């Protein structure tokens, strides 16, 4: 005993605080598996140490003072974390602006960020605050109230939440979870009473015997409950071992491009008519291009800057069709093509009159500073979710691939499901386009020879003009390729040249896509006249190779009739029916006991400490659910094209009926659902607008279902207003307690569509 007694007492006193710090930090380790670097884990560890330390320092204060003091300390630590994250990510703007943006967007950006997630203010705010609250609640229950096992509950909930947020995006957290269990067990063992301590000492024999009997009965009952739960839940839990976890990221829609940016190809004709409009300024650190294909396309003295990649074509419109995820300064890297040379290009770009959300950059960007971006790895393109604004300045470092031109003549093109998207030819292709593609393919067997033949055909037979009308649907392309010269045919902007090459290439069996960008000087202004579209073909081992079907300025185009075989006398019927456009499916959208203590803590203190800590955790959970619900509603009603927003309003209506206890059967039509919506007001007199809202929304849904592409912005706004009125009326008709729980009900986040 003697000298060792103080040390032993100190170790036992420190066991519980240290264990709580370790448990909360392990939650940061679990979540940090989807973050780039270790900054997030260190910040969560700081929250764990700070929250537990504040509770230890304030143990002599009244219990009701601890939470306010700890929250003030949390705000200070959070400010430090935001500054560190902003400095590490090199984000522009003052602290107030950065902190406000992080507070508004913490939840949606955390769930839509690209993996690995960069530790920026908006992606570290929620984990740091949640870790502090878990440490505070656990310390108050375990240290002040003496309920160590109950004090483990907040860290357990935090750990489970981290596992859920990571979902299937990382390997199972077996090591961190095992360490969690071991640390919890050691904390309980070290903090337990010494064997020579008997809490029943001093009791009368009769009272002592009664207490021992009650303790034995309670232990037996508790053991029976644990065994029963293990028997009942064990098989179900074991069955989940091989199951793929739910990804909460599917409940929140990532940033979307605007309607104008979904098909930027239509902007070419407008830019061609305003050639002097200054779109942005560029300053390039690297020398000019050495890629032969780039030099040919841009005149040999310019750098090709990409704005958008369009891979989807439905016979009417070329679309971006990309999925953008919020990204940090460092973007995910992809392996370059095996037979391509990579050089680094660094540019500083200052936005002028360029509008929309798409950010111009040399392909393929690897690092962006000065602007918050979202990134699509499939196409290597960027958007700024907040939209472009004059004066926006950012720096982008790109890894530019240059294919080996000596290998093009013998290169093959890939096939299979992986490239089906860029080989797809929609129904309804005009017979003349098919015959022209067949003619060019028959004369040229190798893939590169076919692509070069299409390029040469377009550059030799058609005229590049600035005043040609926009359009790249099948009829527009047929008129451009085969229309009479004296009637406006055989002339167009780069829009028609690139779109014609891509369609003819796919008809000839080549995987193609259309790219919109700029032939920019190394440094200086980039004007509307520098904007153009070009096609690209995918080759094995070489990647995407750009082609230049534009005619040379000093060459007179040759008449198409001289080289295109005439149509047979008895032409075969069209192989494909006219295109039938179906509505695009909307992306799936996405939910202490109290009493006397052995340490003599008064009941009010125990209840206050436990209740306060758990209340903070519950409030954080409810705020998170409410934020997810609001983000889901905003995404449905205000993002995407009008057709998607009307479909989102319809999902809001069906969720409202389900929350009201009247789920919609899958086989009901929109009109029948609107009739069912009236039943939600069976016992009350609703506002007259609520009845009309359901009918109006059903009418709009029928319109986009049977006449896709006819909805406009005004109708989308009307759909959002209608469902808002209806939801408010249904909610107001519910009992008070149902209204309180309406906004935090997790059902709409997990219900399958």
Buried (B, 14 or more C-beta within 10 A) or exposed (E): EEEEEEEEEEEBBEBBBBBBBBBBBBBBBBBBBBBBBEBBBBBBBBBBBBBBBBBBEBEEEEBEEBBEBBBEBBEEBBEBBBBBBBEBBBBBEEEEEBBEBBBEBBBBBBBBBBBBBBBBBBBBBBBBBBBBBBBBBBBBBBBBBBBBEBBBBBBBBBBEBBBEBBBEBBEEBEEBBEBBEEBBEBBBEBBEEEEEEEEEEEBEEEEBEEEEEEEEEEEEEEEEEEEEEEEEEEEEEEEEEEEEEEBBBBBBBBBBBBEEBBBBBBBBBEBBEEEEBEBBBBBBEBEBBEBEBBBBBBEEEBBBBBBBBBBBBBBBBBBBBBBBBBBBBBBEEEEBBEBBEEBEBBBBBBBBEBBBBBBBBBBBBBBBBBBBBBBBBEBBBBBBBEEBEEEBBBBBBBBBBBBBEEBBEEBEBBEEEEEEBBBEBBBBBBBBBBBBBBBBBEEBEBBBBBBBBBBBBBBBBBEBEEEBEBBBBBEBBBBBBBBEBEEBBBBBBBBBBBBBBBBBBBBBBBBBBBBBBBBBBBEEBBBBBBBBBBBBBBBBBBBBBBBBBBBEEEEEBEEBEEEBEEEEEEEEEEEBEEBEBEBBEBBEBBEBEBEEBEEEBEEEBBBBBBBBBBEBBEEBBEBBBBBBBEBBBBBBBEBBBBBBBBBBBBBBBBBBBBBBEBEBEEEEEBBEBBBBBEEBBEEEEBBEBBBEBBBBBBBBBBBBBEEBEEBEEEBBBBBBBBBBBBBBBBBEBBEEEBEEEBBBBBEBBEBEE
